[in-house]
Amino acid sequence: MNIEEYRNYCISKKGVTEGFPFDETTLVFKVMGKMFALAGIAEFNYINLKCEPTKAIELREELEGITPAYHMSKIHWNSVSTLGNISNQLIYQLIDDSYNLVVSSLTKKLKTDLQQL
């Protein structure tokens, strides 16, 4: 997967914005103001994605290209390699899972606002 494919997929989701809140090289995607994906653009080697804690552990144990996320809560975030050892299909699924996990935790008002977009 390359950075353009990643960006296009994330930004196509309902209610998603992108920005650089941390520095000029870390691209962050948020749904209704809540972060669900981020990656370095200088070296696009991994994507950090939110994950249900039990599933996060299972993925790390099963797949060499998934590790606890650097500089993030190790309970809720995984780093997913973009260097070819994880299929694009699985990366897209993990992005979907991250997005859906964040959407499910939104307040009732934000969920209503999202549905109206």
Biopython code that builds the backbone (N, CA, C, O; Angstrom):
import numpy as np
from Bio.PDB.StructureBuilder import StructureBuilder

atoms = [
    (1, "MET", "N", (0.848, -1.178, 0.000)),
    (1, "MET", "CA", (0.000, 0.000, 0.000)),
    (1, "MET", "C", (0.890, 1.237, 0.000)),
    (1, "MET", "O", (1.931, 1.274, 0.657)),
    (2, "ASN", "N", (0.463, 2.241, -0.746)),
    (2, "ASN", "CA", (1.211, 3.490, -0.728)),
    (2, "ASN", "C", (0.390, 4.586, -0.045)),
    (2, "ASN", "O", (-0.787, 4.396, 0.260)),
    (3, "ILE", "N", (1.016, 5.709, 0.184)),
    (3, "ILE", "CA", (0.385, 6.796, 0.943)),
    (3, "ILE", "C", (-0.869, 7.329, 0.252)),
    (3, "ILE", "O", (-1.829, 7.708, 0.923)),
    (4, "GLU", "N", (-0.870, 7.362, -1.078)),
    (4, "GLU", "CA", (-2.035, 7.868, -1.806)),
    (4, "GLU", "C", (-3.239, 6.944, -1.637)),
    (4, "GLU", "O", (-4.359, 7.409, -1.429)),
    (5, "GLU", "N", (-3.005, 5.639, -1.728)),
    (5, "GLU", "CA", (-4.089, 4.678, -1.527)),
    (5, "GLU", "C", (-4.653, 4.787, -0.110)),
    (5, "GLU", "O", (-5.867, 4.783, 0.089)),
    (6, "TYR", "N", (-3.763, 4.883, 0.857)),
    (6, "TYR", "CA", (-4.167, 5.031, 2.254)),
    (6, "TYR", "C", (-4.984, 6.301, 2.455)),
    (6, "TYR", "O", (-6.064, 6.258, 3.044)),
    (7, "ARG", "N", (-4.477, 7.425, 1.970)),
    (7, "ARG", "CA", (-5.161, 8.701, 2.139)),
    (7, "ARG", "C", (-6.526, 8.690, 1.463)),
    (7, "ARG", "O", (-7.520, 9.096, 2.064)),
    (8, "ASN", "N", (-6.578, 8.229, 0.223)),
    (8, "ASN", "CA", (-7.840, 8.202, -0.516)),
    (8, "ASN", "C", (-8.886, 7.341, 0.183)),
    (8, "ASN", "O", (-10.064, 7.696, 0.220)),
    (9, "TYR", "N", (-8.461, 6.223, 0.730)),
    (9, "TYR", "CA", (-9.408, 5.339, 1.414)),
    (9, "TYR", "C", (-9.941, 5.995, 2.684)),
    (9, "TYR", "O", (-11.147, 5.991, 2.928)),
    (10, "CYS", "N", (-9.054, 6.552, 3.482)),
    (10, "CYS", "CA", (-9.484, 7.171, 4.740)),
    (10, "CYS", "C", (-10.384, 8.372, 4.502)),
    (10, "CYS", "O", (-11.430, 8.500, 5.138)),
    (11, "ILE", "N", (-9.986, 9.252, 3.592)),
    (11, "ILE", "CA", (-10.717, 10.500, 3.388)),
    (11, "ILE", "C", (-12.081, 10.250, 2.737)),
    (11, "ILE", "O", (-12.961, 11.108, 2.807)),
    (12, "SER", "N", (-12.263, 9.095, 2.109)),
    (12, "SER", "CA", (-13.544, 8.791, 1.456)),
    (12, "SER", "C", (-14.635, 8.410, 2.459)),
    (12, "SER", "O", (-15.811, 8.352, 2.100)),
    (13, "LYS", "N", (-14.259, 8.155, 3.686)),
    (13, "LYS", "CA", (-15.231, 7.738, 4.691)),
    (13, "LYS", "C", (-16.043, 8.938, 5.194)),
    (13, "LYS", "O", (-15.549, 10.064, 5.242)),
    (14, "LYS", "N", (-17.260, 8.676, 5.555)),
    (14, "LYS", "CA", (-18.196, 9.706, 5.990)),
    (14, "LYS", "C", (-17.703, 10.421, 7.256)),
    (14, "LYS", "O", (-17.322, 9.782, 8.237)),
    (15, "GLY", "N", (-17.721, 11.768, 7.212)),
    (15, "GLY", "CA", (-17.381, 12.577, 8.380)),
    (15, "GLY", "C", (-15.907, 12.696, 8.683)),
    (15, "GLY", "O", (-15.535, 13.151, 9.764)),
    (16, "VAL", "N", (-15.049, 12.291, 7.740)),
    (16, "VAL", "CA", (-13.605, 12.263, 7.994)),
    (16, "VAL", "C", (-12.937, 13.562, 7.557)),
    (16, "VAL", "O", (-13.233, 14.114, 6.497)),
    (17, "THR", "N", (-12.031, 14.029, 8.404)),
    (17, "THR", "CA", (-11.160, 15.159, 8.089)),
    (17, "THR", "C", (-9.722, 14.698, 8.252)),
    (17, "THR", "O", (-9.443, 13.702, 8.919)),
    (18, "GLU", "N", (-8.815, 15.442, 7.629)),
    (18, "GLU", "CA", (-7.396, 15.123, 7.749)),
    (18, "GLU", "C", (-6.648, 16.359, 8.196)),
    (18, "GLU", "O", (-7.089, 17.485, 7.962)),
    (19, "GLY", "N", (-5.514, 16.145, 8.842)),
    (19, "GLY", "CA", (-4.713, 17.273, 9.278)),
    (19, "GLY", "C", (-3.383, 16.820, 9.841)),
    (19, "GLY", "O", (-3.057, 15.634, 9.855)),
    (20, "PHE", "N", (-2.626, 17.803, 10.304)),
    (20, "PHE", "CA", (-1.299, 17.571, 10.873)),
    (20, "PHE", "C", (-1.237, 18.205, 12.269)),
    (20, "PHE", "O", (-0.510, 19.180, 12.465)),
    (21, "PRO", "N", (-1.983, 17.673, 13.235)),
    (21, "PRO", "CA", (-2.036, 18.306, 14.560)),
    (21, "PRO", "C", (-0.765, 18.156, 15.395)),
    (21, "PRO", "O", (-0.546, 18.938, 16.320)),
    (22, "PHE", "N", (0.074, 17.170, 15.087)),
    (22, "PHE", "CA", (1.259, 16.907, 15.892)),
    (22, "PHE", "C", (2.520, 17.544, 15.322)),
    (22, "PHE", "O", (3.300, 18.163, 16.046)),
    (23, "ASP", "N", (2.709, 17.387, 14.025)),
    (23, "ASP", "CA", (3.875, 17.938, 13.339)),
    (23, "ASP", "C", (3.586, 17.921, 11.844)),
    (23, "ASP", "O", (2.508, 17.506, 11.420)),
    (24, "GLU", "N", (4.543, 18.370, 11.052)),
    (24, "GLU", "CA", (4.312, 18.496, 9.614)),
    (24, "GLU", "C", (4.468, 17.176, 8.847)),
    (24, "GLU", "O", (4.270, 17.149, 7.632)),
    (25, "THR", "N", (4.818, 16.089, 9.532)),
    (25, "THR", "CA", (5.010, 14.817, 8.833)),
    (25, "THR", "C", (4.074, 13.702, 9.294)),
    (25, "THR", "O", (4.143, 12.593, 8.765)),
    (26, "THR", "N", (3.207, 13.966, 10.258)),
    (26, "THR", "CA", (2.289, 12.938, 10.741)),
    (26, "THR", "C", (0.867, 13.287, 10.310)),
    (26, "THR", "O", (0.235, 14.183, 10.872)),
    (27, "LEU", "N", (0.376, 12.565, 9.305)),
    (27, "LEU", "CA", (-0.959, 12.786, 8.765)),
    (27, "LEU", "C", (-1.970, 12.037, 9.626)),
    (27, "LEU", "O", (-1.866, 10.826, 9.822)),
    (28, "VAL", "N", (-2.956, 12.784, 10.137)),
    (28, "VAL", "CA", (-3.954, 12.233, 11.052)),
    (28, "VAL", "C", (-5.341, 12.316, 10.413)),
    (28, "VAL", "O", (-5.715, 13.336, 9.834)),
    (29, "PHE", "N", (-6.091, 11.227, 10.532)),
    (29, "PHE", "CA", (-7.474, 11.203, 10.069)),
    (29, "PHE", "C", (-8.393, 11.081, 11.277)),
    (29, "PHE", "O", (-8.178, 10.262, 12.171)),
    (30, "LYS", "N", (-9.429, 11.928, 11.273)),
    (30, "LYS", "CA", (-10.401, 11.939, 12.361)),
    (30, "LYS", "C", (-11.797, 11.805, 11.787)),
    (30, "LYS", "O", (-12.082, 12.285, 10.690)),
    (31, "VAL", "N", (-12.666, 11.145, 12.543)),
    (31, "VAL", "CA", (-14.084, 11.115, 12.219)),
    (31, "VAL", "C", (-14.791, 11.899, 13.318)),
    (31, "VAL", "O", (-14.698, 11.560, 14.498)),
    (32, "MET", "N", (-15.487, 12.936, 12.921)),
    (32, "MET", "CA", (-16.198, 13.818, 13.839)),
    (32, "MET", "C", (-15.280, 14.298, 14.971)),
    (32, "MET", "O", (-15.684, 14.389, 16.130)),
    (33, "GLY", "N", (-14.033, 14.601, 14.594)),
    (33, "GLY", "CA", (-13.064, 15.147, 15.536)),
    (33, "GLY", "C", (-12.317, 14.135, 16.374)),
    (33, "GLY", "O", (-11.501, 14.520, 17.211)),
    (34, "LYS", "N", (-12.569, 12.846, 16.176)),
    (34, "LYS", "CA", (-11.919, 11.783, 16.949)),
    (34, "LYS", "C", (-10.978, 10.990, 16.042)),
    (34, "LYS", "O", (-11.377, 10.510, 14.981)),
    (35, "MET", "N", (-9.739, 10.861, 16.473)),
    (35, "MET", "CA", (-8.692, 10.223, 15.676)),
    (35, "MET", "C", (-8.943, 8.718, 15.512)),
    (35, "MET", "O", (-9.254, 8.020, 16.477)),
    (36, "PHE", "N", (-8.799, 8.232, 14.266)),
    (36, "PHE", "CA", (-8.897, 6.792, 14.027)),
    (36, "PHE", "C", (-7.712, 6.236, 13.234)),
    (36, "PHE", "O", (-7.531, 5.020, 13.188)),
    (37, "ALA", "N", (-6.907, 7.088, 12.617)),
    (37, "ALA", "CA", (-5.759, 6.598, 11.843)),
    (37, "ALA", "C", (-4.722, 7.704, 11.719)),
    (37, "ALA", "O", (-5.062, 8.881, 11.599)),
    (38, "LEU", "N", (-3.457, 7.311, 11.750)),
    (38, "LEU", "CA", (-2.382, 8.262, 11.509)),
    (38, "LEU", "C", (-1.169, 7.533, 10.957)),
    (38, "LEU", "O", (-0.977, 6.338, 11.182)),
    (39, "ALA", "N", (-0.356, 8.292, 10.226)),
    (39, "ALA", "CA", (0.847, 7.711, 9.624)),
    (39, "ALA", "C", (1.843, 8.810, 9.318)),
    (39, "ALA", "O", (1.473, 9.958, 9.074)),
    (40, "GLY", "N", (3.106, 8.442, 9.335)),
    (40, "GLY", "CA", (4.151, 9.357, 8.915)),
    (40, "GLY", "C", (4.192, 9.425, 7.401)),
    (40, "GLY", "O", (4.118, 8.397, 6.727)),
    (41, "ILE", "N", (4.308, 10.625, 6.868)),
    (41, "ILE", "CA", (4.349, 10.749, 5.413)),
    (41, "ILE", "C", (5.764, 10.806, 4.868)),
    (41, "ILE", "O", (5.981, 10.548, 3.684)),
    (42, "ALA", "N", (6.740, 11.142, 5.720)),
    (42, "ALA", "CA", (8.126, 11.175, 5.257)),
    (42, "ALA", "C", (8.605, 9.762, 4.933)),
    (42, "ALA", "O", (9.254, 9.538, 3.910)),
    (43, "GLU", "N", (8.283, 8.815, 5.807)),
    (43, "GLU", "CA", (8.575, 7.399, 5.599)),
    (43, "GLU", "C", (7.296, 6.639, 5.893)),
    (43, "GLU", "O", (6.977, 6.378, 7.053)),
    (44, "PHE", "N", (6.574, 6.288, 4.864)),
    (44, "PHE", "CA", (5.284, 5.616, 5.029)),
    (44, "PHE", "C", (5.504, 4.124, 5.246)),
    (44, "PHE", "O", (5.272, 3.311, 4.351)),
    (45, "ASN", "N", (5.956, 3.778, 6.450)),
    (45, "ASN", "CA", (6.271, 2.389, 6.779)),
    (45, "ASN", "C", (5.189, 1.702, 7.596)),
    (45, "ASN", "O", (5.125, 0.474, 7.640)),
    (46, "TYR", "N", (4.341, 2.487, 8.239)),
    (46, "TYR", "CA", (3.300, 1.910, 9.082)),
    (46, "TYR", "C", (2.155, 2.902, 9.238)),
    (46, "TYR", "O", (2.297, 4.100, 8.994)),
    (47, "ILE", "N", (1.012, 2.356, 9.653)),
    (47, "ILE", "CA", (-0.173, 3.135, 9.976)),
    (47, "ILE", "C", (-0.560, 2.763, 11.402)),
    (47, "ILE", "O", (-0.570, 1.583, 11.754)),
    (48, "ASN", "N", (-0.874, 3.751, 12.215)),
    (48, "ASN", "CA", (-1.414, 3.478, 13.540)),
    (48, "ASN", "C", (-2.934, 3.482, 13.450)),
    (48, "ASN", "O", (-3.539, 4.426, 12.941)),
    (49, "LEU", "N", (-3.545, 2.400, 13.958)),
    (49, "LEU", "CA", (-4.991, 2.247, 13.905)),
    (49, "LEU", "C", (-5.533, 1.820, 15.258)),
    (49, "LEU", "O", (-4.920, 1.022, 15.967)),
    (50, "LYS", "N", (-6.683, 2.359, 15.601)),
    (50, "LYS", "CA", (-7.344, 1.978, 16.844)),
    (50, "LYS", "C", (-7.895, 0.565, 16.686)),
    (50, "LYS", "O", (-8.290, 0.160, 15.592)),
    (51, "CYS", "N", (-7.918, -0.179, 17.790)),
    (51, "CYS", "CA", (-8.349, -1.571, 17.730)),
    (51, "CYS", "C", (-8.933, -1.970, 19.083)),
    (51, "CYS", "O", (-8.483, -1.503, 20.129)),
    (52, "GLU", "N", (-9.926, -2.829, 19.046)),
    (52, "GLU", "CA", (-10.487, -3.378, 20.279)),
    (52, "GLU", "C", (-9.357, -4.124, 20.992)),
    (52, "GLU", "O", (-8.635, -4.882, 20.344)),
    (53, "PRO", "N", (-9.180, -3.936, 22.304)),
    (53, "PRO", "CA", (-8.002, -4.478, 23.006)),
    (53, "PRO", "C", (-7.739, -5.973, 22.816)),
    (53, "PRO", "O", (-6.594, -6.357, 22.579)),
    (54, "THR", "N", (-8.742, -6.813, 22.911)),
    (54, "THR", "CA", (-8.520, -8.252, 22.761)),
    (54, "THR", "C", (-8.079, -8.585, 21.339)),
    (54, "THR", "O", (-7.177, -9.397, 21.134)),
    (55, "LYS", "N", (-8.717, -7.958, 20.369)),
    (55, "LYS", "CA", (-8.350, -8.188, 18.970)),
    (55, "LYS", "C", (-6.944, -7.658, 18.694)),
    (55, "LYS", "O", (-6.194, -8.262, 17.927)),
    (56, "ALA", "N", (-6.584, -6.533, 19.315)),
    (56, "ALA", "CA", (-5.242, -5.966, 19.122)),
    (56, "ALA", "C", (-4.175, -6.987, 19.512)),
    (56, "ALA", "O", (-3.194, -7.170, 18.791)),
    (57, "ILE", "N", (-4.363, -7.642, 20.640)),
    (57, "ILE", "CA", (-3.405, -8.652, 21.105)),
    (57, "ILE", "C", (-3.367, -9.837, 20.142)),
    (57, "ILE", "O", (-2.290, -10.322, 19.793)),
    (58, "GLU", "N", (-4.530, -10.300, 19.716)),
    (58, "GLU", "CA", (-4.595, -11.437, 18.788)),
    (58, "GLU", "C", (-3.854, -11.123, 17.488)),
    (58, "GLU", "O", (-3.088, -11.951, 16.995)),
    (59, "LEU", "N", (-4.078, -9.932, 16.934)),
    (59, "LEU", "CA", (-3.410, -9.553, 15.687)),
    (59, "LEU", "C", (-1.896, -9.520, 15.861)),
    (59, "LEU", "O", (-1.159, -9.980, 14.990)),
    (60, "ARG", "N", (-1.437, -8.983, 16.974)),
    (60, "ARG", "CA", (0.012, -8.910, 17.243)),
    (60, "ARG", "C", (0.626, -10.294, 17.348)),
    (60, "ARG", "O", (1.752, -10.513, 16.902)),
    (61, "GLU", "N", (-0.111, -11.229, 17.939)),
    (61, "GLU", "CA", (0.398, -12.592, 18.091)),
    (61, "GLU", "C", (0.397, -13.359, 16.776)),
    (61, "GLU", "O", (1.262, -14.205, 16.549)),
    (62, "GLU", "N", (-0.573, -13.068, 15.906)),
    (62, "GLU", "CA", (-0.730, -13.811, 14.661)),
    (62, "GLU", "C", (0.101, -13.260, 13.505)),
    (62, "GLU", "O", (0.540, -14.019, 12.641)),
    (63, "LEU", "N", (0.320, -11.947, 13.483)),
    (63, "LEU", "CA", (0.929, -11.318, 12.315)),
    (63, "LEU", "C", (2.179, -10.533, 12.690)),
    (63, "LEU", "O", (2.149, -9.664, 13.561)),
    (64, "GLU", "N", (3.256, -10.850, 12.027)),
    (64, "GLU", "CA", (4.538, -10.216, 12.300)),
    (64, "GLU", "C", (4.531, -8.712, 12.013)),
    (64, "GLU", "O", (5.278, -7.967, 12.648)),
    (65, "GLY", "N", (3.720, -8.260, 11.090)),
    (65, "GLY", "CA", (3.698, -6.851, 10.704)),
    (65, "GLY", "C", (2.791, -5.971, 11.538)),
    (65, "GLY", "O", (2.576, -4.808, 11.197)),
    (66, "ILE", "N", (2.249, -6.511, 12.636)),
    (66, "ILE", "CA", (1.393, -5.716, 13.524)),
    (66, "ILE", "C", (2.002, -5.726, 14.909)),
    (66, "ILE", "O", (2.256, -6.782, 15.490)),
    (67, "THR", "N", (2.233, -4.520, 15.434)),
    (67, "THR", "CA", (2.887, -4.352, 16.730)),
    (67, "THR", "C", (2.137, -3.292, 17.549)),
    (67, "THR", "O", (1.305, -2.565, 17.007)),
    (68, "PRO", "N", (2.432, -3.204, 18.856)),
    (68, "PRO", "CA", (1.844, -2.113, 19.637)),
    (68, "PRO", "C", (2.272, -0.774, 19.033)),
    (68, "PRO", "O", (3.422, -0.612, 18.623)),
    (69, "ALA", "N", (1.353, 0.174, 18.981)),
    (69, "ALA", "CA", (1.620, 1.455, 18.317)),
    (69, "ALA", "C", (2.622, 2.296, 19.089)),
    (69, "ALA", "O", (2.545, 2.430, 20.310)),
    (70, "TYR", "N", (3.543, 2.848, 18.359)),
    (70, "TYR", "CA", (4.571, 3.734, 18.896)),
    (70, "TYR", "C", (3.923, 5.044, 19.344)),
    (70, "TYR", "O", (3.132, 5.625, 18.600)),
    (71, "HIS", "N", (4.243, 5.508, 20.530)),
    (71, "HIS", "CA", (3.739, 6.772, 21.092)),
    (71, "HIS", "C", (2.221, 6.825, 21.241)),
    (71, "HIS", "O", (1.635, 7.908, 21.243)),
    (72, "MET", "N", (1.584, 5.661, 21.367)),
    (72, "MET", "CA", (0.129, 5.604, 21.520)),
    (72, "MET", "C", (-0.183, 4.623, 22.651)),
    (72, "MET", "O", (0.700, 3.903, 23.118)),
    (73, "SER", "N", (-1.442, 4.601, 23.087)),
    (73, "SER", "CA", (-1.870, 3.615, 24.066)),
    (73, "SER", "C", (-1.686, 2.219, 23.469)),
    (73, "SER", "O", (-2.292, 1.894, 22.448)),
    (74, "LYS", "N", (-0.862, 1.408, 24.095)),
    (74, "LYS", "CA", (-0.579, 0.063, 23.585)),
    (74, "LYS", "C", (-1.797, -0.852, 23.718)),
    (74, "LYS", "O", (-1.864, -1.895, 23.068)),
    (75, "ILE", "N", (-2.744, -0.469, 24.546)),
    (75, "ILE", "CA", (-3.958, -1.268, 24.737)),
    (75, "ILE", "C", (-4.905, -1.089, 23.554)),
    (75, "ILE", "O", (-5.530, -2.050, 23.105)),
    (76, "HIS", "N", (-5.011, 0.127, 23.055)),
    (76, "HIS", "CA", (-6.026, 0.458, 22.059)),
    (76, "HIS", "C", (-5.504, 0.716, 20.647)),
    (76, "HIS", "O", (-6.303, 0.870, 19.724)),
    (77, "TRP", "N", (-4.198, 0.768, 20.458)),
    (77, "TRP", "CA", (-3.648, 1.138, 19.150)),
    (77, "TRP", "C", (-2.594, 0.137, 18.688)),
    (77, "TRP", "O", (-1.759, -0.321, 19.467)),
    (78, "ASN", "N", (-2.657, -0.189, 17.395)),
    (78, "ASN", "CA", (-1.658, -1.035, 16.746)),
    (78, "ASN", "C", (-0.960, -0.257, 15.642)),
    (78, "ASN", "O", (-1.547, 0.634, 15.029)),
    (79, "SER", "N", (0.291, -0.600, 15.398)),
    (79, "SER", "CA", (1.001, -0.148, 14.208)),
    (79, "SER", "C", (0.934, -1.281, 13.195)),
    (79, "SER", "O", (1.255, -2.429, 13.503)),
    (80, "VAL", "N", (0.513, -0.941, 11.979)),
    (80, "VAL", "CA", (0.348, -1.924, 10.920)),
    (80, "VAL", "C", (1.342, -1.593, 9.809)),
    (80, "VAL", "O", (1.319, -0.493, 9.258)),
    (81, "SER", "N", (2.196, -2.528, 9.490)),
    (81, "SER", "CA", (3.209, -2.329, 8.469)),
    (81, "SER", "C", (2.582, -2.113, 7.095)),
    (81, "SER", "O", (1.602, -2.765, 6.735)),
    (82, "THR", "N", (3.160, -1.191, 6.341)),
    (82, "THR", "CA", (2.730, -0.945, 4.961)),
    (82, "THR", "C", (3.787, -1.429, 3.970)),
    (82, "THR", "O", (3.728, -1.092, 2.788)),
    (83, "LEU", "N", (4.737, -2.205, 4.437)),
    (83, "LEU", "CA", (5.873, -2.617, 3.612)),
    (83, "LEU", "C", (5.647, -3.921, 2.858)),
    (83, "LEU", "O", (6.589, -4.475, 2.290)),
    (84, "GLY", "N", (4.419, -4.417, 2.843)),
    (84, "GLY", "CA", (4.116, -5.585, 2.034)),
    (84, "GLY", "C", (3.894, -6.869, 2.796)),
    (84, "GLY", "O", (3.434, -7.847, 2.207)),
    (85, "ASN", "N", (4.200, -6.910, 4.087)),
    (85, "ASN", "CA", (3.987, -8.154, 4.821)),
    (85, "ASN", "C", (2.557, -8.281, 5.344)),
    (85, "ASN", "O", (2.189, -9.331, 5.871)),
    (86, "ILE", "N", (1.748, -7.231, 5.208)),
    (86, "ILE", "CA", (0.321, -7.266, 5.518)),
    (86, "ILE", "C", (-0.410, -6.914, 4.217)),
    (86, "ILE", "O", (-0.076, -5.921, 3.571)),
    (87, "SER", "N", (-1.388, -7.708, 3.838)),
    (87, "SER", "CA", (-2.092, -7.468, 2.565)),
    (87, "SER", "C", (-2.888, -6.164, 2.619)),
    (87, "SER", "O", (-3.353, -5.743, 3.678)),
    (88, "ASN", "N", (-3.030, -5.545, 1.460)),
    (88, "ASN", "CA", (-3.844, -4.327, 1.377)),
    (88, "ASN", "C", (-5.270, -4.605, 1.827)),
    (88, "ASN", "O", (-5.888, -3.767, 2.484)),
    (89, "GLN", "N", (-5.793, -5.765, 1.481)),
    (89, "GLN", "CA", (-7.145, -6.125, 1.874)),
    (89, "GLN", "C", (-7.293, -6.105, 3.403)),
    (89, "GLN", "O", (-8.279, -5.583, 3.922)),
    (90, "LEU", "N", (-6.324, -6.666, 4.114)),
    (90, "LEU", "CA", (-6.386, -6.660, 5.574)),
    (90, "LEU", "C", (-6.202, -5.245, 6.109)),
    (90, "LEU", "O", (-6.874, -4.863, 7.067)),
    (91, "ILE", "N", (-5.319, -4.471, 5.523)),
    (91, "ILE", "CA", (-5.136, -3.086, 5.970)),
    (91, "ILE", "C", (-6.439, -2.311, 5.825)),
    (91, "ILE", "O", (-6.825, -1.577, 6.735)),
    (92, "TYR", "N", (-7.122, -2.463, 4.691)),
    (92, "TYR", "CA", (-8.415, -1.784, 4.512)),
    (92, "TYR", "C", (-9.414, -2.230, 5.578)),
    (92, "TYR", "O", (-10.156, -1.407, 6.112)),
    (93, "GLN", "N", (-9.439, -3.508, 5.885)),
    (93, "GLN", "CA", (-10.349, -4.017, 6.917)),
    (93, "GLN", "C", (-10.011, -3.421, 8.280)),
    (93, "GLN", "O", (-10.911, -3.061, 9.040)),
    (94, "LEU", "N", (-8.725, -3.315, 8.592)),
    (94, "LEU", "CA", (-8.317, -2.753, 9.876)),
    (94, "LEU", "C", (-8.629, -1.252, 9.958)),
    (94, "LEU", "O", (-8.958, -0.743, 11.029)),
    (95, "ILE", "N", (-8.525, -0.550, 8.827)),
    (95, "ILE", "CA", (-8.934, 0.860, 8.789)),
    (95, "ILE", "C", (-10.435, 0.949, 9.055)),
    (95, "ILE", "O", (-10.878, 1.791, 9.836)),
    (96, "ASP", "N", (-11.218, 0.086, 8.409)),
    (96, "ASP", "CA", (-12.669, 0.057, 8.638)),
    (96, "ASP", "C", (-12.974, -0.218, 10.105)),
    (96, "ASP", "O", (-13.819, 0.447, 10.704)),
    (97, "ASP", "N", (-12.287, -1.193, 10.679)),
    (97, "ASP", "CA", (-12.505, -1.541, 12.087)),
    (97, "ASP", "C", (-12.204, -0.353, 12.994)),
    (97, "ASP", "O", (-12.955, -0.080, 13.930)),
    (98, "SER", "N", (-11.112, 0.350, 12.721)),
    (98, "SER", "CA", (-10.724, 1.505, 13.518)),
    (98, "SER", "C", (-11.786, 2.605, 13.410)),
    (98, "SER", "O", (-12.228, 3.158, 14.416)),
    (99, "TYR", "N", (-12.180, 2.907, 12.185)),
    (99, "TYR", "CA", (-13.211, 3.918, 11.941)),
    (99, "TYR", "C", (-14.503, 3.552, 12.680)),
    (99, "TYR", "O", (-15.080, 4.384, 13.381)),
    (100, "ASN", "N", (-14.950, 2.307, 12.520)),
    (100, "ASN", "CA", (-16.203, 1.868, 13.149)),
    (100, "ASN", "C", (-16.116, 1.872, 14.669)),
    (100, "ASN", "O", (-17.099, 2.184, 15.342)),
    (101, "LEU", "N", (-14.968, 1.535, 15.213)),
    (101, "LEU", "CA", (-14.777, 1.562, 16.659)),
    (101, "LEU", "C", (-14.912, 2.989, 17.188)),
    (101, "LEU", "O", (-15.548, 3.214, 18.218)),
    (102, "VAL", "N", (-14.320, 3.939, 16.491)),
    (102, "VAL", "CA", (-14.408, 5.330, 16.910)),
    (102, "VAL", "C", (-15.844, 5.840, 16.751)),
    (102, "VAL", "O", (-16.360, 6.520, 17.637)),
    (103, "VAL", "N", (-16.480, 5.518, 15.640)),
    (103, "VAL", "CA", (-17.874, 5.947, 15.429)),
    (103, "VAL", "C", (-18.775, 5.391, 16.530)),
    (103, "VAL", "O", (-19.660, 6.093, 17.020)),
    (104, "SER", "N", (-18.558, 4.152, 16.916)),
    (104, "SER", "CA", (-19.406, 3.542, 17.953)),
    (104, "SER", "C", (-19.246, 4.222, 19.308)),
    (104, "SER", "O", (-20.136, 4.131, 20.155)),
    (105, "SER", "N", (-18.127, 4.900, 19.521)),
    (105, "SER", "CA", (-17.889, 5.565, 20.803)),
    (105, "SER", "C", (-18.297, 7.043, 20.799)),
    (105, "SER", "O", (-18.168, 7.726, 21.815)),
    (106, "LEU", "N", (-18.792, 7.536, 19.650)),
    (106, "LEU", "CA", (-19.212, 8.934, 19.579)),
    (106, "LEU", "C", (-20.450, 9.163, 20.437)),
    (106, "LEU", "O", (-21.220, 8.243, 20.714)),
    (107, "THR", "N", (-20.616, 10.404, 20.846)),
    (107, "THR", "CA", (-21.825, 10.759, 21.586)),
    (107, "THR", "C", (-23.034, 10.628, 20.668)),
    (107, "THR", "O", (-22.894, 10.584, 19.446)),
    (108, "LYS", "N", (-24.202, 10.567, 21.255)),
    (108, "LYS", "CA", (-25.429, 10.458, 20.472)),
    (108, "LYS", "C", (-25.569, 11.634, 19.512)),
    (108, "LYS", "O", (-25.988, 11.457, 18.368)),
    (109, "LYS", "N", (-25.220, 12.828, 19.971)),
    (109, "LYS", "CA", (-25.311, 14.011, 19.125)),
    (109, "LYS", "C", (-24.375, 13.901, 17.928)),
    (109, "LYS", "O", (-24.774, 14.178, 16.797)),
    (110, "LEU", "N", (-23.117, 13.494, 18.177)),
    (110, "LEU", "CA", (-22.163, 13.361, 17.070)),
    (110, "LEU", "C", (-22.569, 12.267, 16.094)),
    (110, "LEU", "O", (-22.361, 12.402, 14.888)),
    (111, "LYS", "N", (-23.156, 11.164, 16.617)),
    (111, "LYS", "CA", (-23.639, 10.113, 15.718)),
    (111, "LYS", "C", (-24.765, 10.638, 14.829)),
    (111, "LYS", "O", (-24.821, 10.329, 13.639)),
    (112, "THR", "N", (-25.649, 11.425, 15.410)),
    (112, "THR", "CA", (-26.742, 12.025, 14.638)),
    (112, "THR", "C", (-26.192, 12.972, 13.595)),
    (112, "THR", "O", (-26.626, 12.954, 12.443)),
    (113, "ASP", "N", (-25.227, 13.808, 13.994)),
    (113, "ASP", "CA", (-24.595, 14.734, 13.048)),
    (113, "ASP", "C", (-23.931, 13.979, 11.898)),
    (113, "ASP", "O", (-24.024, 14.391, 10.741)),
    (114, "LEU", "N", (-23.263, 12.879, 12.219)),
    (114, "LEU", "CA", (-22.596, 12.067, 11.198)),
    (114, "LEU", "C", (-23.608, 11.480, 10.214)),
    (114, "LEU", "O", (-23.380, 11.489, 9.005)),
    (115, "GLN", "N", (-24.712, 10.977, 10.729)),
    (115, "GLN", "CA", (-25.735, 10.391, 9.867)),
    (115, "GLN", "C", (-26.329, 11.426, 8.915)),
    (115, "GLN", "O", (-26.798, 11.078, 7.831)),
    (116, "GLN", "N", (-26.312, 12.684, 9.313)),
    (116, "GLN", "CA", (-26.902, 13.740, 8.494)),
    (116, "GLN", "C", (-25.960, 14.288, 7.436)),
    (116, "GLN", "O", (-26.366, 15.111, 6.616)),
    (117, "LEU", "N", (-24.712, 13.846, 7.443)),
    (117, "LEU", "CA", (-23.752, 14.304, 6.439)),
    (117, "LEU", "C", (-24.018, 13.667, 5.082)),
    (117, "LEU", "O", (-23.302, 13.941, 4.119)),
]
sb = StructureBuilder()
sb.init_structure("model")
sb.init_model(0)
sb.init_chain("A")
sb.init_seg("    ")
for serial, (resi, resn, name, xyz) in enumerate(atoms, 1):
    if name == "N":
        sb.init_residue(resn, " ", resi, " ")
    sb.init_atom(name, np.array(xyz, "f"), 0.0, 1.0, " ", f" {name:<3s}", serial, name[0])
structure = sb.get_structure()
